[in-house]
Amino acid sequence: MSIQDKVIEIIAEQAVLEPSDVTLSSTLEDLGIDSLGLVESIFAIEEAFDISVPFNANEPSASDFDISTVSSIISGIQTLVSEQA
């Protein structure tokens, strides 16, 4: 399973949607994911890829990690995974 597919699967699970309902241009807000859902998604992603996501839920804007769209989240995860390799 690709990084993209896995991230979409995790986000879809948090949004209680089918992965096919999650597009790369979707925002978390579009998908109905609130701040708690975001934190749970980040934890699930960290666990799935054995990485640490530089995201502070208390200060999302202070984070370098772009969570504006599904595509930007996938891009960020791909970068983190490649840096670990």
C-alpha positions in Angstrom: 0.0 0.0 0.0 1.4 3.4 -0.9 1.9 6.2 1.6 -0.9 8.1 -0.2 -3.4 5.2 0.1 -2.6 4.6 3.7 -2.9 8.3 4.7 -6.2 8.5 2.8 -7.4 5.3 4.6 -6.5 6.8 8.0 -8.2 10.1 7.3 -11.3 8.4 5.9 -11.5 6.3 9.0 -11.4 9.5 11.2 -14.0 11.1 9.0 -16.2 8.0 9.0 -16.1 8.0 5.2 -15.1 5.6 2.5 -11.5 6.2 1.2 -13.1 7.0 -2.2 -14.9 10.0 -0.6 -11.5 11.5 0.3 -9.9 13.6 -2.5 -6.4 15.1 -2.6 -8.0 18.5 -2.6 -10.2 17.8 0.4 -9.6 19.9 3.5 -10.0 18.3 6.9 -12.9 20.8 7.4 -14.6 19.5 4.2 -14.4 16.0 5.6 -15.8 17.0 9.0 -12.6 16.3 10.9 -12.3 18.5 14.0 -9.2 19.2 16.0 -9.6 16.0 18.1 -10.0 14.0 14.9 -6.9 15.7 13.5 -4.9 14.7 16.6 -6.1 11.2 16.3 -5.3 11.1 12.6 -1.7 12.4 13.3 -1.3 9.7 16.0 -2.5 7.0 13.6 -0.2 8.2 10.9 2.8 8.3 13.2 2.0 4.8 14.3 1.5 3.5 10.8 4.7 4.9 9.4 6.8 4.9 12.6 7.6 8.6 12.3 7.1 11.7 14.4 5.0 14.4 12.9 6.1 17.9 13.8 2.7 19.1 14.7 1.6 20.9 17.9 -2.2 20.6 18.3 -2.1 23.5 20.8 -0.4 25.7 18.2 -1.3 24.4 14.7 -0.2 27.6 13.0 3.2 27.4 14.7 3.8 24.0 13.1 5.9 23.6 9.9 3.6 20.7 9.0 1.0 21.7 6.4 -2.4 20.3 7.1 -4.4 22.5 4.7 -5.4 19.7 2.3 -5.2 15.9 2.1 -2.5 16.4 -0.6 -0.3 18.6 1.6 -0.6 16.1 4.5 0.5 13.2 2.2 3.3 15.3 0.8 4.5 16.1 4.4 4.3 12.4 5.4 6.3 11.3 2.3 9.0 13.8 3.2 9.2 12.6 6.8 9.3 8.9 5.7 12.1 9.6 3.1 14.1 11.6 5.8 13.9 8.5 8.0 15.1 6.0 5.4 
